[in-house]
Amino acid sequence: MTKRGIVLLLLFAFVNVSLFAQQGGLLIYHNIQTDKNGDIVPWYNADPAIAYDHNLHTIWSFWFNMLRDMNGLPYYMNHQVWNPNFDDPRGIGGDQFMMAISSWRLLYAYTGDENIKENACFLAGYYLTHGLSPANCKYPDIPFPYNTLIYSGVYDGDMRNGKDVAQLDKAGSLGLELIHLYKIKNDPIFLDAAVKIANTLAANVKTGDADHSPLPFKVNVYTGKTVLLNTTDKPYNNVKDTACYTSNLTPTLQMFDDLIELKKGNIAAYKISFDKILAWAKKYPVQNNKWGPFFEDVGEWSETQINAMTCARYMMEHPQYFPEWKTQVKNIINWVHTNFANDKWKKYGVIVTNEQTVYPVPGNSHSARQAADELLYSYLSGDTSLYTNAIHELNWATYAVDVDGKNCFPTDEPWLTDGYGDYIRHYLRAMATYPALAPAEDHILSTTSVIQQADYKGYLKKFIYLNFDKVDTNKVRLFYRTFDKQGTETIRMKAKPSAVLLNDQPMKEVNADEGYTWNALEKGGVLTVRRKNGDKVIVLN
C-alpha cells in the first residue's frame, strides 16, 4: 500500500471514531466536543472535512461583508484587529494584505467564487497605488507595512518605528503574491510592480552572517539605515539589537525563482541574490534555529514559529536545494515543539502551538500552520508520528471561529491577519496534502501552476464566457484554466467523472505525463490531472 493509502486509512479511522461526540469546557466561542476517546473534534461537526469546509466559507463571508470604515474603505484596509463596538486604534498588520492574497488564491480555486479573486486584486491594486516607497529613495518601490495615520488610506511607515520605515521581508512576500496575481489575471501591472520590488531587494542583498541576514528586517527607505528593533537598546548576543536580522526570506527566494523562470526583470541579479540568501539560510538558521522577528507590533527581539515553519515548508517544497531536508525539517519541527508547544489542552489529546517567545500564547493561525506543515512532512517522509496531533491541532483551531465567521486569537482579539489570510491557507494546504480532509464535493485542492479560472457545476451562468463548441454545458462538472500549459492538479470530487477533456480533447485514464487518475475514497474520491500541453480542462459528469 502507498504512503498516501496508509495515512488515508488512519484518517478514516479517526473520522469514524469521531462521530460519537461529547462535550468539554468552553474554548473561545464553543464548548469543546470530543470523540469517545476524549480527543478533541471540531465544534461544528465531528467530521473534520465538513467542519473545515464550513469554517472556510464563514470566514470568507465575514471578511467580504465587513463594514465600511469612516474613510469609505473596508475596515480591513485600515485596522489589524476587528472590534464590533468601535474602530480599533491600530493600523494594519505588516503582512495583512499579502497573507490575504495568498489565501484567496487557494480559496478561489477551491470555490470558483469570483468575488474572492477580485478581492485579491483589489487588495493588491490599492496597496500599489497607496503604499509604496517613492522611486527616488534608497529603497524604492517597496511596500510600507503600516498606515501611521489610520484613516489616511495611505501606508507610509512601520507600526513601531514610524514613518518612512519598511520591512524588507514583507516586500518579498508582496512581490511573490503580485507574481501570482499576474499569472491569474495576465495583467502586466502586477508583474511590473513585482519586478521593481525584486530589483530593489536584489540591489541590497548581502552575504549575511550569524547576526545579519542578507536583507535586514527594517530599514528607513530614505536614509537606507537599519533601524533599532529594541527601543531599550538591549544587547542580543553582544550585538547591538538593530533590526538587522530576520529569517523570513523564503518568500523572497520564491519571488526571485519565479521571475527567473518567467525570464522577467534583472535575471542575473536575481540569480546572485537567490544564491546568497539560500546559502545563508542553509548555513545559519537551518543549522542554529535562530529564526528571529516577524511581527509588526513587537519592538524587541523575538523568536517566531512563523519564520521557522515557513522555511520548513519551503524546504519540503524544494528538496532539490536541501538534500538533507528530511532530517533538517524534523529538527526544525522539534525546535518548535521545544520552544512553543502548549499542553493546556493535553487532556483533549492535543498539543497546540504558541506564537513567539515574547508572547508565548497559543495562536489559531500558528497552530493551523504547524498542523498543516507537519501533515506535509508526514506525507512526504512517511513519518506518521506527527499525524494524529496535527489533525487534533486543526480541530482545536476551529474553535476560534464564531458562527458568524469572526475568528479570534485565543486569549486575545479577532486579528485580521491570524484569523483570515494567515488561517484559511493552512486548512487548504492540509486538504491538498490529505484530500480526505476536504468534503466529498467538487473542489480543486492544488495545482503546480496557478488557477486562472474555475467554474463549478451550479454556477453555469459563468460558462457563457467559455465558448464551449463541442460540449453540452449540462454535462460539465468543472471547468478550469491554468497559467502554465504543463502541470498537475489534485481535485476532490463527489463521484468519478465520465470523462476529462484537455483543450477539448479526451484525456486517457492513465498514470503518465499526460492523463488522469482516479483514487476512490470512502466518500467520493480524488481526481489527479496531469497536463503536458494544455491549459483548459473540462471535467464531465
Backbone torsions as a table, in degrees:
resi	resn	phi	psi	omega
1	MET	NA	142.6	-179.3
2	THR	-71.4	165.0	175.9
3	LYS	-58.1	-42.8	-179.8
4	ARG	-62.1	-41.5	-179.7
5	GLY	-63.4	-42.0	179.5
6	ILE	-60.7	-46.6	-175.1
7	VAL	-76.2	-27.8	174.2
8	LEU	-64.7	-35.8	175.3
9	LEU	-63.1	-40.2	176.1
10	LEU	-60.3	-41.3	-179.3
11	LEU	-64.3	-44.3	-179.5
12	PHE	-61.2	-40.8	178.6
13	ALA	-61.9	-41.5	179.4
14	PHE	-63.4	-46.4	-178.8
15	VAL	-62.1	-43.9	-178.1
16	ASN	-63.9	-40.3	177.4
17	VAL	-63.7	-33.0	-171.4
18	SER	-74.9	-10.4	-173.0
19	LEU	-70.6	-14.2	177.0
20	PHE	-101.4	101.1	-170.9
21	ALA	-101.7	142.7	174.8
22	GLN	-126.8	165.6	-177.1
23	GLN	-104.9	144.1	172.5
24	GLY	-122.2	-151.5	-178.3
25	GLY	-76.4	174.6	-178.8
26	LEU	-75.8	132.4	175.4
27	LEU	-124.9	104.0	-179.7
28	ILE	60.3	-92.9	-176.6
29	TYR	-102.7	-14.0	-167.2
30	HIS	-136.9	152.6	170.9
31	ASN	-70.1	135.3	-178.5
32	ILE	-65.4	131.1	175.7
33	GLN	-104.3	139.3	-179.6
34	THR	-131.0	161.1	173.7
35	ASP	-86.2	-174.6	-175.3
36	LYS	-68.1	-14.8	175.8
37	ASN	-90.3	-1.6	-179.1
38	GLY	85.6	8.5	-179.9
39	ASP	-88.6	145.5	-175.2
40	ILE	-66.6	137.1	171.7
41	VAL	-122.6	165.1	-179.2
42	PRO	-62.0	153.3	-176.9
43	TRP	-72.0	-31.8	-172.4
44	TYR	-79.0	-39.8	-177.5
45	ASN	-157.9	141.4	-178.7
46	ALA	-67.1	-18.7	175.6
47	ASP	-83.9	113.2	-177.8
48	PRO	-55.1	-37.8	-177.2
49	ALA	-60.7	-44.3	179.1
50	ILE	-67.2	-42.8	-177.3
51	ALA	-67.5	-45.0	-179.0
52	TYR	-62.7	-44.6	179.9
53	ASP	-60.8	-42.2	178.9
54	HIS	-59.1	-45.1	-179.5
55	ASN	-64.1	-39.4	179.0
56	LEU	-56.7	-45.3	-176.8
57	HIS	-71.3	-42.3	-177.9
58	THR	-70.2	-35.9	177.8
59	ILE	-65.0	-46.8	178.1
60	TRP	-60.4	-42.6	-179.5
61	SER	-60.9	-40.8	178.8
62	PHE	-62.4	-46.0	179.2
63	TRP	-61.0	-49.5	-173.8
64	PHE	-65.3	-32.4	-177.1
65	ASN	-100.6	12.7	179.5
66	MET	-60.2	144.5	-174.1
67	LEU	-64.0	157.9	173.6
68	ARG	-80.0	142.3	-179.0
69	ASP	-85.9	179.6	-175.2
70	MET	-67.0	-20.4	176.8
71	ASN	-94.1	8.0	176.6
72	GLY	90.4	-10.2	178.6
73	LEU	-86.6	155.2	171.7
74	PRO	-56.2	146.5	-176.9
75	TYR	-52.1	-38.2	-176.0
76	TYR	-71.5	-8.0	174.9
77	MET	-83.8	-11.0	-175.8
78	ASN	-116.6	-25.6	-168.2
79	HIS	-130.5	154.7	177.3
80	GLN	-100.3	-12.6	-178.2
81	VAL	-131.4	133.7	176.8
82	TRP	-82.6	131.8	173.7
83	ASN	-134.7	119.9	-175.8
84	PRO	-74.9	-14.8	-173.1
85	ASN	-99.2	-30.1	178.0
86	PHE	-159.5	162.0	179.9
87	ASP	-69.6	125.5	177.7
88	ASP	-61.5	138.4	-175.0
89	PRO	-76.2	-5.7	-179.4
90	ARG	-91.1	148.0	176.3
91	GLY	-78.4	-159.1	-172.4
92	ILE	-75.5	163.9	171.6
93	GLY	-77.9	152.7	-172.8
94	GLY	-60.8	-32.1	-178.6
95	ASP	-117.9	21.1	-170.6
96	GLN	-59.0	-47.4	-176.9
97	PHE	-74.7	-39.2	-178.7
98	MET	-66.2	-40.5	177.0
99	MET	-61.6	-43.4	-179.7
100	ALA	-62.8	-46.5	179.8
101	ILE	-60.7	-39.9	177.8
102	SER	-58.5	-45.6	180.0
103	SER	-72.1	-40.2	-175.8
104	TRP	-65.5	-32.7	176.7
105	ARG	-58.9	-44.3	179.6
106	LEU	-72.6	-39.8	-177.4
107	LEU	-69.4	-34.3	176.3
108	TYR	-61.0	-47.3	178.7
109	ALA	-60.2	-36.6	-177.4
110	TYR	-70.5	-34.1	-173.6
111	THR	-112.0	-30.6	-172.0
112	GLY	75.6	12.3	-178.7
113	ASP	-77.8	113.1	-176.5
114	GLU	-64.7	-25.5	178.1
115	ASN	-61.7	-32.4	179.8
116	ILE	-67.3	-46.1	178.2
117	LYS	-61.1	-44.8	-177.1
118	GLU	-69.9	-31.3	176.7
119	ASN	-66.0	-39.0	176.0
120	ALA	-60.3	-42.6	179.6
121	CYS	-67.9	-37.0	177.0
122	PHE	-62.8	-47.2	179.4
123	LEU	-56.3	-48.5	-177.8
124	ALA	-67.3	-45.6	-177.7
125	GLY	-62.3	-43.0	179.7
126	TYR	-67.3	-41.6	-179.9
127	TYR	-61.3	-42.6	-178.4
128	LEU	-65.3	-30.4	-177.3
129	THR	-95.4	-6.4	-176.6
130	HIS	-136.2	10.0	-172.2
131	GLY	-145.4	14.2	-176.6
132	LEU	-103.7	150.5	174.3
133	SER	-68.1	149.7	-177.0
134	PRO	-67.6	157.3	-174.7
135	ALA	-69.3	-17.2	-174.7
136	ASN	-101.2	14.6	179.4
137	CYS	-100.5	179.3	-175.0
138	LYS	-74.4	-25.7	173.7
139	TYR	-122.4	77.8	-173.7
140	PRO	-79.0	155.1	166.1
141	ASP	64.9	26.6	177.0
142	ILE	-114.8	156.8	-173.2
143	PRO	-80.0	143.3	166.7
144	PHE	-85.2	139.9	-173.2
145	PRO	-90.7	9.2	-173.3
146	TYR	-158.6	150.1	174.6
147	ASN	-102.0	100.2	-174.0
148	THR	-68.1	-26.8	170.8
149	LEU	-109.3	104.8	-161.2
150	ILE	-53.5	-45.9	-172.9
151	TYR	-96.3	13.2	-178.8
152	SER	-70.3	-23.4	-173.1
153	GLY	74.7	11.2	-177.5
154	VAL	-124.9	138.5	178.2
155	TYR	-105.8	122.3	-165.6
156	ASP	-143.0	10.2	-178.3
157	GLY	-177.9	-153.8	-174.9
158	ASP	-122.4	147.2	-176.1
159	MET	-61.8	-40.8	-176.7
160	ARG	-93.9	-34.8	-173.6
161	ASN	-102.4	-1.9	171.8
162	GLY	84.1	-164.4	-174.0
163	LYS	-60.7	150.4	171.9
164	ASP	75.4	4.0	-179.4
165	VAL	-104.5	132.8	179.7
166	ALA	-121.1	157.7	175.3
167	GLN	-106.7	114.6	-169.8
168	LEU	-70.7	-30.0	177.4
169	ASP	-65.3	-33.0	179.4
170	LYS	-71.3	-29.3	175.2
171	ALA	-63.3	-43.0	176.8
172	GLY	-62.7	-38.6	178.0
173	SER	-63.2	-43.0	178.3
174	LEU	-64.7	-43.4	179.0
175	GLY	-56.0	-42.5	179.3
176	LEU	-63.8	-45.1	-179.2
177	GLU	-67.9	-30.9	175.5
178	LEU	-66.0	-36.5	175.7
179	ILE	-63.2	-43.2	177.2
180	HIS	-59.7	-42.7	179.8
181	LEU	-67.0	-36.4	174.2
182	TYR	-59.0	-42.7	-179.5
183	LYS	-68.1	-30.1	178.6
184	ILE	-76.1	-46.0	-170.5
185	LYS	-102.2	-10.7	-173.8
186	ASN	55.9	34.4	-178.3
187	ASP	-101.5	115.7	-176.3
188	PRO	-66.0	-17.0	178.0
189	ILE	-58.2	-43.5	-179.2
190	PHE	-67.0	-41.8	-179.5
191	LEU	-67.2	-42.6	179.9
192	ASP	-60.8	-41.0	179.0
193	ALA	-66.5	-38.5	178.1
194	ALA	-64.1	-40.9	179.2
195	VAL	-62.9	-40.8	179.4
196	LYS	-64.8	-41.7	176.5
197	ILE	-61.5	-46.2	-179.4
198	ALA	-61.6	-39.5	179.4
199	ASN	-62.7	-42.8	179.9
200	THR	-65.1	-45.8	-179.1
201	LEU	-66.5	-43.3	-179.2
202	ALA	-61.3	-34.9	-179.1
203	ALA	-69.6	-13.7	-175.0
204	ASN	-120.0	4.3	179.2
205	VAL	-72.2	129.6	176.2
206	LYS	-111.1	174.9	-180.0
207	THR	-67.2	-39.5	179.7
208	GLY	83.8	161.5	175.9
209	ASP	-151.2	-163.9	-174.4
210	ALA	-65.7	-22.6	-177.6
211	ASP	-116.4	-2.2	-178.9
212	HIS	-136.1	119.6	174.9
213	SER	-76.5	160.4	-178.4
214	PRO	-56.5	-30.5	169.7
215	LEU	-122.1	133.3	178.0
216	PRO	-68.1	164.2	-179.9
217	PHE	-70.3	-51.2	-176.4
218	LYS	-133.2	137.4	176.4
219	VAL	-137.8	154.3	167.4
220	ASN	-82.8	120.7	-171.7
221	VAL	-69.0	-21.0	-178.6
222	TYR	-88.3	-44.8	-179.1
223	THR	-86.9	-22.7	-176.0
224	GLY	78.8	3.9	-177.3
225	LYS	-83.3	141.7	172.0
226	THR	-74.8	132.4	-175.2
227	VAL	-88.3	168.9	174.4
228	LEU	-73.1	133.9	175.4
229	LEU	-84.6	-49.3	-177.4
230	ASN	-98.3	114.1	-176.0
231	THR	-67.6	-16.2	175.4
232	THR	-86.7	-1.9	178.3
233	ASP	58.5	35.9	179.0
234	LYS	-71.8	132.3	-179.5
235	PRO	-72.1	150.6	174.2
236	TYR	-127.7	114.9	-178.8
237	ASN	53.2	42.8	178.0
238	ASN	63.9	17.1	176.7
239	VAL	-117.7	133.0	178.4
240	LYS	-55.7	132.0	-170.6
241	ASP	-79.9	77.4	170.2
242	THR	-93.2	167.1	178.6
243	ALA	-82.9	55.7	-173.8
244	CYS	-97.3	2.4	-171.7
245	TYR	-142.5	131.5	164.0
246	THR	-155.9	147.2	178.0
247	SER	-98.8	4.1	-177.7
248	ASN	-80.0	63.8	-175.3
249	LEU	-118.2	2.9	178.4
250	THR	-69.8	-32.5	171.6
251	PRO	-61.1	-34.9	176.4
252	THR	-66.6	-40.4	174.3
253	LEU	-57.1	-46.4	-178.5
254	GLN	-65.7	-37.6	176.2
255	MET	-59.2	-49.0	178.3
256	PHE	-60.2	-44.5	-178.3
257	ASP	-60.9	-43.2	-178.6
258	ASP	-66.5	-40.0	179.2
259	LEU	-69.0	-35.6	175.3
260	ILE	-62.1	-43.6	179.3
261	GLU	-64.8	-37.1	179.3
262	LEU	-76.7	-13.3	-176.8
263	LYS	61.4	44.5	180.0
264	LYS	-122.2	141.8	177.3
265	GLY	83.7	-160.5	-176.9
266	ASN	-87.4	82.2	-171.3
267	ILE	-60.9	-40.6	-178.8
268	ALA	-61.6	-43.2	179.8
269	ALA	-67.3	-37.1	-179.9
270	TYR	-65.6	-39.5	179.5
271	LYS	-63.9	-42.6	178.8
272	ILE	-63.6	-44.9	-179.4
273	SER	-65.6	-42.6	177.7
274	PHE	-57.3	-47.8	-177.9
275	ASP	-63.2	-39.3	179.9
276	LYS	-65.3	-46.7	-178.1
277	ILE	-66.8	-42.7	-179.7
278	LEU	-62.4	-45.8	-179.6
279	ALA	-62.4	-40.1	179.0
280	TRP	-65.2	-45.7	-179.0
281	ALA	-60.9	-40.8	-179.2
282	LYS	-69.7	-30.9	-176.7
283	LYS	-84.2	-33.1	-171.8
284	TYR	-111.8	-83.4	-171.7
285	PRO	-60.4	-37.0	179.0
286	VAL	-63.5	-28.2	-179.4
287	GLN	-91.5	-41.6	-172.1
288	ASN	-107.8	-1.5	178.6
289	ASN	56.3	35.8	170.5
290	LYS	-94.6	96.4	-171.4
291	TRP	-98.2	-31.2	170.0
292	GLY	73.1	-168.2	-167.9
293	PRO	-79.5	158.4	174.7
294	PHE	-140.1	-39.5	-162.8
295	PHE	-84.3	146.7	-176.2
296	GLU	-75.1	-24.8	-172.3
297	ASP	-98.6	8.5	-179.3
298	VAL	-111.3	121.1	-175.7
299	GLY	-100.2	28.6	178.6
300	GLU	-151.5	171.9	-179.7
301	TRP	-63.2	136.0	177.4
302	SER	-152.1	132.8	171.6
303	GLU	-79.5	140.1	-171.7
304	THR	-129.9	137.7	176.0
305	GLN	-65.6	-36.2	-176.3
306	ILE	-61.6	-41.3	179.4
307	ASN	-65.9	-42.7	-178.3
308	ALA	-63.2	-48.6	-174.1
309	MET	-79.3	-26.3	172.8
310	THR	-63.1	-40.8	176.0
311	CYS	-66.5	-41.8	-179.3
312	ALA	-60.6	-42.9	178.2
313	ARG	-64.2	-42.0	178.0
314	TYR	-58.9	-40.9	179.3
315	MET	-63.0	-41.8	179.7
316	MET	-68.1	-32.6	-179.6
317	GLU	-83.5	-11.9	-180.0
318	HIS	-133.6	60.9	-177.0
319	PRO	-63.9	-18.2	179.0
320	GLN	-63.6	-24.1	179.1
321	TYR	-93.0	-13.6	-174.1
322	PHE	-133.8	79.8	-176.9
323	PRO	-56.8	-28.6	179.8
324	GLU	-100.5	29.5	-172.6
325	TRP	-57.7	-36.8	-174.8
326	LYS	-62.0	-46.2	178.4
327	THR	-71.9	-42.6	-176.4
328	GLN	-67.3	-41.7	178.9
329	VAL	-66.5	-39.6	177.4
330	LYS	-62.7	-36.4	176.7
331	ASN	-64.3	-39.3	177.6
332	ILE	-65.1	-44.7	177.9
333	ILE	-59.1	-44.4	179.0
334	ASN	-63.3	-37.8	177.3
335	TRP	-62.7	-42.4	177.4
336	VAL	-61.9	-43.7	178.8
337	HIS	-60.3	-42.7	-178.4
338	THR	-64.6	-39.5	-171.8
339	ASN	-97.7	-21.3	-171.7
340	PHE	-130.8	0.2	-179.6
341	ALA	-65.4	136.8	179.7
342	ASN	-126.1	116.8	-173.2
343	ASP	-102.4	20.7	-178.2
344	LYS	-57.4	-31.8	-177.6
345	TRP	-107.9	25.1	-177.3
346	LYS	-59.2	-32.5	-179.6
347	LYS	-65.4	-15.7	175.3
348	TYR	-98.7	14.7	174.3
349	GLY	79.6	24.1	-176.5
350	VAL	-142.3	137.3	168.2
351	ILE	-108.7	125.0	-178.0
352	VAL	-106.5	-176.2	-167.3
353	THR	-123.6	127.7	174.8
354	ASN	-77.0	164.3	-173.8
355	GLU	-80.2	-54.1	-172.0
356	GLN	-162.8	170.8	-173.2
357	THR	-70.6	-33.4	-179.4
358	VAL	-84.7	-8.5	177.8
359	TYR	-140.2	73.8	-172.1
360	PRO	-80.9	67.1	177.9
361	VAL	-124.7	151.9	-177.4
362	PRO	-70.1	142.3	-178.3
363	GLY	-117.1	141.9	176.0
364	ASN	-65.9	-48.1	179.7
365	SER	-69.7	-38.2	-175.3
366	HIS	-71.0	-37.5	175.2
367	SER	-67.2	-40.6	178.0
368	ALA	-64.9	-40.0	177.0
369	ARG	-62.3	-47.3	-178.5
370	GLN	-59.0	-42.6	-179.3
371	ALA	-64.5	-48.2	-177.8
372	ALA	-63.2	-40.5	-178.9
373	ASP	-71.3	-36.2	177.0
374	GLU	-70.1	-31.8	174.0
375	LEU	-64.8	-40.5	177.2
376	LEU	-63.5	-43.0	177.3
377	TYR	-61.8	-42.3	179.1
378	SER	-58.6	-45.1	-178.2
379	TYR	-68.4	-46.2	-175.1
380	LEU	-72.7	-35.7	-174.6
381	SER	-92.5	-21.1	-173.7
382	GLY	82.5	2.2	178.1
383	ASP	-85.4	100.6	-175.4
384	THR	-89.1	6.1	-177.5
385	SER	-65.2	-23.0	-178.1
386	LEU	-91.6	-10.0	-167.5
387	TYR	-63.4	-51.5	-172.0
388	THR	-63.4	-46.3	179.3
389	ASN	-65.3	-34.0	178.3
390	ALA	-60.8	-44.8	177.4
391	ILE	-63.1	-44.3	179.3
392	HIS	-62.8	-34.7	179.7
393	GLU	-68.7	-40.0	173.1
394	LEU	-61.7	-41.6	178.1
395	ASN	-60.6	-44.8	-180.0
396	TRP	-58.2	-44.2	-175.7
397	ALA	-68.6	-16.9	176.6
398	THR	-66.6	-23.5	-176.8
399	TYR	-71.2	-12.4	176.0
400	ALA	-73.9	-13.6	-173.4
401	VAL	-99.5	119.5	178.0
402	ASP	-79.4	171.9	-175.7
403	VAL	-63.0	-24.3	-179.2
404	ASP	-93.5	-3.5	177.7
405	GLY	100.2	-3.3	172.8
406	LYS	-71.5	144.5	-168.1
407	ASN	-128.1	110.7	-169.1
408	CYS	-102.8	129.6	171.5
409	PHE	-64.5	125.7	-177.0
410	PRO	-54.2	137.8	-178.4
411	THR	62.9	12.1	-174.9
412	ASP	-136.5	-128.5	-173.0
413	GLU	-133.9	169.8	175.7
414	PRO	-76.2	93.4	179.8
415	TRP	-78.0	137.3	-176.8
416	LEU	-83.3	-0.9	168.3
417	THR	-94.6	-65.0	-174.3
418	ASP	-60.9	-29.7	-175.6
419	GLY	-93.5	-6.9	-171.9
420	TYR	-132.5	-89.0	-177.5
421	GLY	-59.9	-36.1	-179.4
422	ASP	-100.0	37.4	177.0
423	TYR	-138.1	-54.8	-175.5
424	ILE	-57.3	-42.4	-174.6
425	ARG	-62.7	-28.7	-177.9
426	HIS	-71.8	-36.2	175.9
427	TYR	-69.8	-38.7	177.9
428	LEU	-67.9	-35.9	176.0
429	ARG	-67.2	-38.8	177.5
430	ALA	-63.1	-41.8	177.5
431	MET	-63.2	-38.4	179.9
432	ALA	-64.9	-34.3	179.5
433	THR	-75.1	-44.8	179.0
434	TYR	-126.5	90.8	-172.8
435	PRO	-58.0	-21.0	177.3
436	ALA	-67.6	-10.6	173.7
437	LEU	-78.8	-7.6	173.2
438	ALA	-99.5	149.1	-178.8
439	PRO	-65.8	158.6	-179.1
440	ALA	-76.1	65.3	176.7
441	GLU	-132.5	-179.3	-178.6
442	ASP	-90.3	113.2	-179.6
443	HIS	-148.1	129.6	169.4
444	ILE	-74.4	122.0	-177.2
445	LEU	-97.9	-31.6	-179.3
446	SER	-160.8	159.0	173.4
447	THR	-148.7	148.0	173.3
448	THR	-82.6	-6.4	175.8
449	SER	-108.9	-142.8	173.2
450	VAL	-133.1	134.3	178.7
451	ILE	-80.7	117.4	177.8
452	GLN	-84.2	-37.0	-179.3
453	GLN	-147.1	138.1	176.5
454	ALA	-136.7	124.9	-179.4
455	ASP	-128.4	118.2	-177.6
456	TYR	-104.3	151.6	176.3
457	LYS	-55.4	137.4	-173.6
458	GLY	105.5	-14.3	174.8
459	TYR	-124.3	47.6	-173.7
460	LEU	-65.1	-20.5	179.2
461	LYS	-59.6	-23.2	178.7
462	LYS	-75.4	-21.6	-176.4
463	PHE	-66.3	-14.5	-179.2
464	ILE	-59.0	-23.4	-177.9
465	TYR	-90.7	-1.4	-169.3
466	LEU	-95.4	-15.4	177.1
467	ASN	57.7	47.8	175.9
468	PHE	-69.2	122.8	179.5
469	ASP	-101.7	-31.1	-170.4
470	LYS	-117.1	5.3	-172.7
471	VAL	-126.4	133.7	172.5
472	ASP	-73.6	116.5	-175.6
473	THR	-61.9	-22.5	177.7
474	ASN	-67.2	-17.5	179.8
475	LYS	-96.7	-2.7	-175.9
476	VAL	-82.7	122.9	173.5
477	ARG	-88.4	-40.0	-174.9
478	LEU	-155.9	135.9	167.7
479	PHE	-123.5	136.2	171.8
480	TYR	-145.4	154.6	179.2
481	ARG	-127.9	140.5	-177.3
482	THR	-116.6	165.0	176.7
483	PHE	-73.6	-44.7	-177.5
484	ASP	-94.0	147.5	177.4
485	LYS	-82.6	-7.6	177.5
486	GLN	-126.4	133.3	179.3
487	GLY	168.9	-178.0	-177.1
488	THR	-135.5	135.3	176.1
489	GLU	-120.6	141.9	172.4
490	THR	-109.6	124.8	-172.2
491	ILE	-129.8	122.1	173.7
492	ARG	-79.8	132.5	-177.9
493	MET	-137.9	151.4	-178.8
494	LYS	-80.7	-17.5	177.5
495	ALA	-157.6	156.4	179.2
496	LYS	-66.1	133.0	179.1
497	PRO	-72.7	157.8	177.1
498	SER	-78.7	-27.0	-179.9
499	ALA	-164.2	158.0	174.7
500	VAL	-130.0	128.8	-179.8
501	LEU	-111.4	139.0	173.7
502	LEU	-117.4	116.4	-174.7
503	ASN	49.2	45.7	175.3
504	ASP	75.0	1.6	-179.7
505	GLN	-107.6	136.1	-179.1
506	PRO	-60.3	136.2	174.7
507	MET	-93.6	152.9	176.7
508	LYS	-86.9	144.6	174.0
509	GLU	-83.1	90.9	-174.5
510	VAL	-154.6	143.6	177.9
511	ASN	-86.8	85.3	-176.4
512	ALA	-143.4	-176.0	179.1
513	ASP	-59.0	-32.5	175.8
514	GLU	-133.7	124.2	-177.9
515	GLY	154.5	-175.7	177.6
516	TYR	-134.0	155.2	176.2
517	THR	-130.2	157.6	179.8
518	TRP	-127.1	126.4	177.4
519	ASN	-117.3	106.7	-177.4
520	ALA	-72.3	137.2	174.1
521	LEU	-112.9	179.8	179.7
522	GLU	-56.9	-37.5	173.2
523	LYS	-126.3	121.8	-179.6
524	GLY	63.9	-144.3	-179.0
525	GLY	-176.0	-166.1	-176.6
526	VAL	-125.4	123.4	175.0
527	LEU	-98.1	125.8	175.4
528	THR	-113.1	122.4	-178.9
529	VAL	-111.2	123.8	177.5
530	ARG	-113.2	120.0	-177.1
531	ARG	-108.7	134.0	176.8
532	LYS	-109.2	-30.4	-178.4
533	ASN	-155.1	69.3	178.9
534	GLY	-179.2	153.0	-176.9
535	ASP	-128.8	2.2	-178.9
536	LYS	-123.8	120.4	-175.5
537	VAL	-119.9	133.4	174.8
538	ILE	-120.3	126.3	176.5
539	VAL	-108.8	125.4	-174.0
540	LEU	-103.5	154.6	176.6
541	ASN	-53.9	NA	NA
